[in-house]
Amino acid sequence: MAQSSIIPRIGFGTYRLKDQQVIDSVKSALELGYRHIDTAQVYDNEQPVGEGIRQSGVPRDEIFLTTKVWWDRFRHDDLIASLEESCRKLGVDRLDLALIHWPSPDDEVPMAEYIGALDAAREKGLTRHIGVSNFTMAHLDEAVSVPGGEHLITNQIEVHPFLANRRLVAHSQARGLEVTGYMPLAVGKVMNEPVLQQIADDHDATPAQIALAWVAAQGIAVIPSSTKPEHQRANLAALELTLSEDDMARIEHLDVGERIANPDFAPRWDT
Ligand SMILES: NC(=O)c1ccc[n+]([C@@H]2O[C@H](COP(=O)([O-])OP(=O)(O)OC[C@H]3O[C@@H](n4cnc5c(N)ncnc54)[C@H](OP(=O)(O)O)[C@@H]3O)[C@@H](O)[C@H]2O)c1
Protein backbone atom coordinates (compact mmCIF):
# COMPACT_ATOMS: atom_id res chain seq x y z
CA MET A 1 0.00 0.00 0.00
CA ALA A 2 1.04 3.62 -0.46
CA GLN A 3 3.43 4.79 2.24
CA SER A 4 1.72 8.05 3.10
CA SER A 5 -1.87 8.71 3.96
CA ILE A 6 -2.54 12.31 3.12
CA ILE A 7 -6.14 11.61 2.16
CA PRO A 8 -8.62 11.03 5.01
CA ARG A 9 -9.68 7.36 4.96
CA ILE A 10 -13.35 8.17 4.44
CA GLY A 11 -14.88 11.01 2.50
CA PHE A 12 -18.35 12.07 1.49
CA GLY A 13 -19.23 11.69 -2.22
CA THR A 14 -21.57 14.18 -3.88
CA TYR A 15 -22.14 12.82 -7.40
CA ARG A 16 -25.82 13.21 -8.47
CA LEU A 17 -26.63 15.44 -5.49
CA LYS A 18 -27.88 18.89 -6.42
CA ASP A 19 -29.21 22.12 -4.93
CA GLN A 20 -30.83 21.91 -1.47
CA GLN A 21 -30.25 18.16 -1.26
CA VAL A 22 -26.48 18.58 -1.54
CA ILE A 23 -26.48 21.50 0.92
CA ASP A 24 -28.34 19.40 3.48
CA SER A 25 -26.30 16.25 2.85
CA VAL A 26 -22.91 17.96 3.10
CA LYS A 27 -23.98 19.84 6.21
CA SER A 28 -25.23 16.69 7.89
CA ALA A 29 -22.14 14.67 6.88
CA LEU A 30 -19.84 17.30 8.39
CA GLU A 31 -21.95 17.52 11.54
CA LEU A 32 -21.66 13.73 11.90
CA GLY A 33 -17.87 13.88 11.65
CA TYR A 34 -16.88 13.55 7.98
CA ARG A 35 -13.88 15.76 7.22
CA HIS A 36 -13.39 14.96 3.54
CA ILE A 37 -15.75 16.05 0.76
CA ASP A 38 -15.53 14.92 -2.87
CA THR A 39 -17.07 16.97 -5.68
CA ALA A 40 -16.27 17.70 -9.34
CA GLN A 41 -16.78 20.48 -11.84
CA VAL A 42 -19.05 18.26 -13.91
CA TYR A 43 -21.34 17.47 -10.93
CA ASP A 44 -22.56 21.06 -11.24
CA ASN A 45 -22.86 21.32 -7.45
CA GLU A 46 -19.72 23.11 -6.28
CA GLN A 47 -21.67 26.19 -5.21
CA PRO A 48 -24.17 24.27 -3.00
CA VAL A 49 -21.37 22.01 -1.69
CA GLY A 50 -19.65 25.19 -0.52
CA GLU A 51 -22.90 26.36 1.02
CA GLY A 52 -23.25 23.08 2.94
CA ILE A 53 -19.71 23.46 4.25
CA ARG A 54 -20.42 27.00 5.46
CA GLN A 55 -23.75 26.04 7.04
CA SER A 56 -22.10 23.17 8.96
CA GLY A 57 -19.95 25.65 10.87
CA VAL A 58 -16.97 23.27 10.61
CA PRO A 59 -13.81 25.37 10.14
CA ARG A 60 -12.47 25.27 6.61
CA ASP A 61 -9.03 24.11 7.72
CA GLU A 62 -10.50 20.94 9.24
CA ILE A 63 -11.95 19.82 5.89
CA PHE A 64 -10.18 18.00 3.06
CA LEU A 65 -11.94 19.27 -0.06
CA THR A 66 -11.52 17.65 -3.48
CA THR A 67 -12.74 18.71 -6.90
CA LYS A 68 -12.01 17.34 -10.36
CA VAL A 69 -11.27 19.08 -13.63
CA TRP A 70 -13.45 18.07 -16.57
CA TRP A 71 -11.70 17.21 -19.83
CA ASP A 72 -13.03 20.17 -21.79
CA ARG A 73 -10.80 22.42 -19.61
CA PHE A 74 -7.44 20.68 -20.09
CA ARG A 75 -5.54 23.33 -22.08
CA HIS A 76 -2.92 24.90 -19.78
CA ASP A 77 -4.42 28.31 -19.06
CA ASP A 78 -7.99 27.05 -19.16
CA LEU A 79 -7.30 24.31 -16.62
CA ILE A 80 -5.92 26.90 -14.18
CA ALA A 81 -8.87 29.22 -14.85
CA SER A 82 -11.27 26.31 -14.22
CA LEU A 83 -9.77 25.72 -10.78
CA GLU A 84 -10.03 29.43 -9.99
CA GLU A 85 -13.73 29.13 -10.88
CA SER A 86 -14.08 26.02 -8.70
CA CYS A 87 -12.60 27.87 -5.73
CA ARG A 88 -14.95 30.79 -6.34
CA LYS A 89 -18.02 28.54 -6.54
CA LEU A 90 -16.98 26.56 -3.46
CA GLY A 91 -16.21 29.80 -1.62
CA VAL A 92 -12.67 28.74 -0.65
CA ASP A 93 -9.21 30.24 -1.21
CA ARG A 94 -7.67 26.90 -1.97
CA LEU A 95 -8.61 23.27 -2.60
CA ASP A 96 -7.01 20.38 -0.76
CA LEU A 97 -6.96 18.13 -3.81
CA ALA A 98 -7.53 18.81 -7.51
CA LEU A 99 -7.89 15.78 -9.76
CA ILE A 100 -7.86 15.20 -13.48
CA HIS A 101 -11.33 13.59 -13.73
CA TRP A 102 -10.63 11.37 -16.76
CA PRO A 103 -7.65 11.11 -19.08
CA SER A 104 -8.07 13.30 -22.16
CA PRO A 105 -10.25 11.35 -24.64
CA ASP A 106 -8.15 10.18 -27.59
CA ASP A 107 -5.21 12.12 -26.09
CA GLU A 108 -6.69 15.26 -27.59
CA VAL A 109 -4.69 17.31 -25.08
CA PRO A 110 -1.23 15.86 -24.41
CA MET A 111 -0.84 14.53 -20.89
CA ALA A 112 2.30 16.62 -20.33
CA GLU A 113 0.19 19.74 -20.90
CA TYR A 114 -2.64 18.99 -18.50
CA ILE A 115 -0.51 17.40 -15.76
CA GLY A 116 1.88 20.35 -16.07
CA ALA A 117 -1.05 22.77 -15.78
CA LEU A 118 -2.40 20.93 -12.74
CA ASP A 119 0.98 21.18 -11.07
CA ALA A 120 1.21 24.86 -12.01
CA ALA A 121 -2.15 25.34 -10.25
CA ARG A 122 -0.65 23.70 -7.16
CA GLU A 123 2.41 25.95 -7.32
CA LYS A 124 0.11 28.95 -7.65
CA GLY A 125 -1.58 27.92 -4.38
CA LEU A 126 -4.96 26.93 -5.87
CA THR A 127 -4.67 23.44 -4.35
CA ARG A 128 -2.50 21.75 -1.74
CA HIS A 129 -2.33 18.46 -3.62
CA ILE A 130 -2.95 17.07 -7.08
CA GLY A 131 -3.99 13.71 -8.45
CA VAL A 132 -5.74 11.82 -11.22
CA SER A 133 -8.86 9.73 -11.62
CA ASN A 134 -9.79 6.89 -13.97
CA PHE A 135 -6.17 6.50 -15.08
CA THR A 136 -5.13 3.06 -16.34
CA MET A 137 -1.76 1.52 -15.57
CA ALA A 138 -0.31 2.90 -18.82
CA HIS A 139 -1.74 6.36 -18.13
CA LEU A 140 -0.20 6.31 -14.66
CA ASP A 141 3.21 5.34 -15.97
CA GLU A 142 3.12 8.28 -18.34
CA ALA A 143 1.66 10.67 -15.74
CA VAL A 144 4.37 10.09 -13.15
CA SER A 145 7.08 10.58 -15.76
CA VAL A 146 6.03 14.00 -17.11
CA PRO A 147 7.10 17.22 -15.34
CA GLY A 148 4.83 17.81 -12.33
CA GLY A 149 3.80 14.15 -12.24
CA GLU A 150 6.06 13.60 -9.25
CA HIS A 151 3.54 15.56 -7.16
CA LEU A 152 0.52 13.34 -7.91
CA ILE A 153 -0.77 11.74 -4.71
CA THR A 154 -3.74 9.62 -5.77
CA ASN A 155 -5.55 7.71 -8.48
CA GLN A 156 -9.30 7.81 -7.79
CA ILE A 157 -10.89 4.72 -9.35
CA GLU A 158 -13.95 2.51 -9.14
CA VAL A 159 -13.58 -0.13 -6.40
CA HIS A 160 -16.32 -2.25 -4.81
CA PRO A 161 -16.85 -5.95 -4.14
CA PHE A 162 -17.98 -6.57 -7.74
CA LEU A 163 -14.96 -4.71 -9.23
CA ALA A 164 -11.90 -5.19 -7.04
CA ASN A 165 -9.66 -3.58 -9.71
CA ARG A 166 -6.77 -5.46 -8.10
CA ARG A 167 -4.03 -4.93 -10.72
CA LEU A 168 -4.69 -1.22 -11.02
CA VAL A 169 -4.83 -0.79 -7.23
CA ALA A 170 -1.48 -2.58 -6.86
CA HIS A 171 0.05 -0.64 -9.75
CA SER A 172 -1.09 2.72 -8.37
CA GLN A 173 0.25 1.89 -4.90
CA ALA A 174 3.53 0.63 -6.39
CA ARG A 175 3.91 4.02 -8.13
CA GLY A 176 3.60 5.65 -4.68
CA LEU A 177 0.03 6.86 -5.22
CA GLU A 178 -2.76 6.39 -2.71
CA VAL A 179 -5.89 4.83 -4.12
CA THR A 180 -9.25 6.48 -3.54
CA GLY A 181 -12.13 4.08 -4.23
CA TYR A 182 -15.28 5.53 -5.75
CA MET A 183 -18.75 3.92 -5.90
CA PRO A 184 -17.69 1.69 -2.96
CA LEU A 185 -21.32 0.57 -2.49
CA ALA A 186 -21.74 -0.15 -6.21
CA VAL A 187 -24.39 2.59 -6.05
CA GLY A 188 -26.43 0.63 -3.47
CA LYS A 189 -26.17 -2.77 -5.15
CA VAL A 190 -24.11 -4.24 -2.29
CA MET A 191 -27.23 -4.12 -0.11
CA ASN A 192 -28.75 -7.07 -1.97
CA GLU A 193 -25.73 -9.38 -2.02
CA PRO A 194 -26.29 -12.54 0.08
CA VAL A 195 -22.63 -13.18 1.03
CA LEU A 196 -22.23 -9.60 2.20
CA GLN A 197 -25.49 -10.00 4.14
CA GLN A 198 -24.20 -13.15 5.88
CA ILE A 199 -20.93 -11.46 6.85
CA ALA A 200 -22.92 -8.43 7.97
CA ASP A 201 -25.08 -10.63 10.22
CA ASP A 202 -21.92 -12.05 11.86
CA HIS A 203 -20.69 -8.53 12.62
CA ASP A 204 -24.06 -7.05 13.58
CA ALA A 205 -23.57 -4.68 10.66
CA THR A 206 -25.08 -4.00 7.22
CA PRO A 207 -23.82 -5.12 3.78
CA ALA A 208 -22.94 -1.49 3.01
CA GLN A 209 -20.72 -1.35 6.08
CA ILE A 210 -19.05 -4.64 5.15
CA ALA A 211 -18.33 -3.38 1.62
CA LEU A 212 -16.78 -0.18 3.00
CA ALA A 213 -14.73 -2.09 5.59
CA TRP A 214 -13.46 -4.41 2.85
CA VAL A 215 -12.34 -1.53 0.61
CA ALA A 216 -10.76 0.32 3.54
CA ALA A 217 -8.91 -2.83 4.70
CA GLN A 218 -6.91 -2.67 1.46
CA GLY A 219 -5.51 0.76 2.36
CA ILE A 220 -7.96 2.47 -0.01
CA ALA A 221 -9.75 5.70 0.95
CA VAL A 222 -13.53 5.36 0.47
CA ILE A 223 -15.96 8.09 -0.60
CA PRO A 224 -19.53 6.78 -0.26
CA SER A 225 -22.45 9.09 -0.93
CA SER A 226 -25.71 9.22 0.95
CA THR A 227 -28.58 11.64 1.34
CA LYS A 228 -29.67 10.04 4.63
CA PRO A 229 -28.03 10.93 7.96
CA GLU A 230 -28.55 7.37 9.30
CA HIS A 231 -26.69 5.95 6.29
CA GLN A 232 -23.99 8.61 6.58
CA ARG A 233 -23.49 7.70 10.25
CA ALA A 234 -23.41 3.95 9.51
CA ASN A 235 -20.89 4.46 6.70
CA LEU A 236 -18.60 6.43 9.00
CA ALA A 237 -18.85 3.69 11.64
CA ALA A 238 -17.95 1.03 9.04
CA LEU A 239 -14.28 1.95 9.30
CA GLU A 240 -14.29 0.64 12.89
CA LEU A 241 -15.13 -2.89 11.68
CA THR A 242 -12.39 -5.50 11.48
CA LEU A 243 -12.97 -8.25 8.95
CA SER A 244 -11.39 -11.68 9.37
CA GLU A 245 -9.17 -13.23 6.70
CA ASP A 246 -12.05 -15.56 5.92
CA ASP A 247 -14.45 -12.60 5.48
CA MET A 248 -11.95 -10.91 3.15
CA ALA A 249 -11.50 -14.08 1.09
CA ARG A 250 -15.25 -14.59 0.74
CA ILE A 251 -15.71 -11.02 -0.46
CA GLU A 252 -12.85 -11.38 -2.93
CA HIS A 253 -14.87 -14.11 -4.66
CA LEU A 254 -17.57 -11.57 -5.51
CA ASP A 255 -15.25 -9.77 -7.94
CA VAL A 256 -16.69 -10.23 -11.43
CA GLY A 257 -15.11 -7.15 -13.01
CA GLU A 258 -18.47 -5.37 -13.07
CA ARG A 259 -17.81 -1.77 -14.03
CA ILE A 260 -20.51 0.83 -13.44
CA ALA A 261 -18.77 4.04 -14.55
CA ASN A 262 -18.00 3.32 -18.18
CA PRO A 263 -18.82 6.30 -20.43
CA ASP A 264 -18.05 6.19 -24.13
CA PHE A 265 -14.95 8.36 -23.61
CA ALA A 266 -13.49 5.94 -21.03
CA PRO A 267 -9.98 4.64 -21.72
CA ARG A 268 -9.32 1.02 -22.65
CA TRP A 269 -9.42 -0.49 -19.16
CA ASP A 270 -6.85 -2.84 -17.68
CA THR A 271 -8.36 -6.26 -17.17
N1 LIG B 1 -13.91 9.92 -10.21
C1 LIG B 1 -14.99 9.50 -10.81
O1 LIG B 1 -15.06 9.37 -12.05
C2 LIG B 1 -16.19 9.14 -9.98
C3 LIG B 1 -17.23 8.39 -10.55
C4 LIG B 1 -18.32 8.05 -9.75
C5 LIG B 1 -18.37 8.47 -8.43
N2 LIG B 1 -17.35 9.22 -7.89
C6 LIG B 1 -17.40 9.70 -6.49
O2 LIG B 1 -17.68 8.59 -5.65
C7 LIG B 1 -18.80 8.89 -4.84
C8 LIG B 1 -19.55 7.63 -4.48
O3 LIG B 1 -20.14 7.02 -5.63
P1 LIG B 1 -21.71 7.01 -5.88
O4 LIG B 1 -22.30 8.14 -5.13
O5 LIG B 1 -21.94 6.97 -7.32
O6 LIG B 1 -22.17 5.60 -5.31
P2 LIG B 1 -22.05 4.83 -3.90
O7 LIG B 1 -21.47 5.70 -2.86
O8 LIG B 1 -21.45 3.50 -4.19
O9 LIG B 1 -23.60 4.56 -3.59
C9 LIG B 1 -24.49 5.60 -3.28
C10 LIG B 1 -25.86 4.94 -3.10
O10 LIG B 1 -25.84 4.06 -1.98
C11 LIG B 1 -26.89 4.38 -1.09
N3 LIG B 1 -26.35 4.21 0.29
C12 LIG B 1 -25.36 4.93 0.85
N4 LIG B 1 -25.11 4.49 2.10
C13 LIG B 1 -25.96 3.47 2.32
C14 LIG B 1 -26.19 2.63 3.43
N5 LIG B 1 -25.46 2.74 4.55
N6 LIG B 1 -27.16 1.69 3.33
C15 LIG B 1 -27.89 1.58 2.18
N7 LIG B 1 -27.72 2.33 1.10
C16 LIG B 1 -26.76 3.29 1.16
C17 LIG B 1 -27.26 5.80 -1.37
O11 LIG B 1 -28.63 6.01 -1.12
P3 LIG B 1 -29.15 7.01 0.06
O12 LIG B 1 -28.93 8.40 -0.43
O13 LIG B 1 -30.60 6.63 0.13
O14 LIG B 1 -28.39 6.68 1.30
C18 LIG B 1 -26.96 5.93 -2.86
O15 LIG B 1 -28.07 5.50 -3.62
C19 LIG B 1 -19.60 9.87 -5.72
O16 LIG B 1 -20.61 10.53 -4.99
C20 LIG B 1 -18.50 10.74 -6.25
O17 LIG B 1 -18.11 11.69 -5.29
C21 LIG B 1 -16.25 9.54 -8.66
The ligand as a MOL file (V3000), in Angstrom:
LIG
                    3D

  0  0  0     0  0            999 V3000
M  V30 BEGIN CTAB
M  V30 COUNTS 48 52 0 0 0
M  V30 BEGIN ATOM
M  V30 1 N -13.9120 9.9230 -10.2070 0
M  V30 2 C -14.9940 9.4970 -10.8080 0
M  V30 3 O -15.0590 9.3720 -12.0500 0
M  V30 4 C -16.1880 9.1410 -9.9750 0
M  V30 5 C -17.2290 8.3850 -10.5530 0
M  V30 6 C -18.3210 8.0540 -9.7470 0
M  V30 7 C -18.3680 8.4660 -8.4280 0
M  V30 8 N -17.3480 9.2250 -7.8910 0 CHG=1
M  V30 9 C -17.3960 9.6980 -6.4910 0
M  V30 10 O -17.6820 8.5850 -5.6530 0
M  V30 11 C -18.8030 8.8930 -4.8430 0
M  V30 12 C -19.5550 7.6270 -4.4800 0
M  V30 13 O -20.1380 7.0190 -5.6260 0
M  V30 14 P -21.7080 7.0140 -5.8800 0
M  V30 15 O -22.3040 8.1440 -5.1310 0
M  V30 16 O -21.9410 6.9720 -7.3230 0 CHG=-1
M  V30 17 O -22.1720 5.6020 -5.3100 0
M  V30 18 P -22.0530 4.8330 -3.9020 0
M  V30 19 O -21.4650 5.7020 -2.8560 0
M  V30 20 O -21.4460 3.5000 -4.1880 0
M  V30 21 O -23.5960 4.5570 -3.5850 0
M  V30 22 C -24.4890 5.5950 -3.2810 0
M  V30 23 C -25.8570 4.9390 -3.1000 0
M  V30 24 O -25.8380 4.0600 -1.9830 0
M  V30 25 C -26.8930 4.3800 -1.0890 0
M  V30 26 N -26.3470 4.2130 0.2870 0
M  V30 27 C -25.3580 4.9340 0.8500 0
M  V30 28 N -25.1080 4.4900 2.0970 0
M  V30 29 C -25.9610 3.4680 2.3160 0
M  V30 30 C -26.1930 2.6330 3.4300 0
M  V30 31 N -25.4580 2.7410 4.5500 0
M  V30 32 N -27.1650 1.6890 3.3310 0
M  V30 33 C -27.8920 1.5780 2.1820 0
M  V30 34 N -27.7220 2.3280 1.1020 0
M  V30 35 C -26.7560 3.2890 1.1560 0
M  V30 36 C -27.2580 5.8030 -1.3730 0
M  V30 37 O -28.6280 6.0140 -1.1230 0
M  V30 38 P -29.1550 7.0110 0.0580 0
M  V30 39 O -28.9350 8.4040 -0.4340 0
M  V30 40 O -30.5970 6.6270 0.1300 0
M  V30 41 O -28.3880 6.6780 1.3030 0
M  V30 42 C -26.9620 5.9350 -2.8640 0
M  V30 43 O -28.0700 5.5010 -3.6190 0
M  V30 44 C -19.6000 9.8660 -5.7170 0
M  V30 45 O -20.6080 10.5330 -4.9890 0
M  V30 46 C -18.5000 10.7370 -6.2470 0
M  V30 47 O -18.1110 11.6910 -5.2910 0
M  V30 48 C -16.2540 9.5420 -8.6580 0
M  V30 END ATOM
M  V30 BEGIN BOND
M  V30 1 1 1 2
M  V30 2 2 2 3
M  V30 3 1 2 4
M  V30 4 1 4 5
M  V30 5 2 4 48
M  V30 6 2 5 6
M  V30 7 1 6 7
M  V30 8 2 7 8
M  V30 9 1 8 9
M  V30 10 1 8 48
M  V30 11 1 9 10
M  V30 12 1 9 46
M  V30 13 1 10 11
M  V30 14 1 11 12
M  V30 15 1 11 44
M  V30 16 1 12 13
M  V30 17 1 13 14
M  V30 18 2 14 15
M  V30 19 1 14 16
M  V30 20 1 14 17
M  V30 21 1 17 18
M  V30 22 2 18 19
M  V30 23 1 18 20
M  V30 24 1 18 21
M  V30 25 1 21 22
M  V30 26 1 22 23
M  V30 27 1 23 24
M  V30 28 1 23 42
M  V30 29 1 24 25
M  V30 30 1 25 26
M  V30 31 1 25 36
M  V30 32 1 26 27
M  V30 33 1 26 35
M  V30 34 2 27 28
M  V30 35 1 28 29
M  V30 36 1 29 30
M  V30 37 2 29 35
M  V30 38 1 30 31
M  V30 39 2 30 32
M  V30 40 1 32 33
M  V30 41 2 33 34
M  V30 42 1 34 35
M  V30 43 1 36 37
M  V30 44 1 36 42
M  V30 45 1 37 38
M  V30 46 2 38 39
M  V30 47 1 38 40
M  V30 48 1 38 41
M  V30 49 1 42 43
M  V30 50 1 44 45
M  V30 51 1 44 46
M  V30 52 1 46 47
M  V30 END BOND
M  V30 END CTAB
M  END
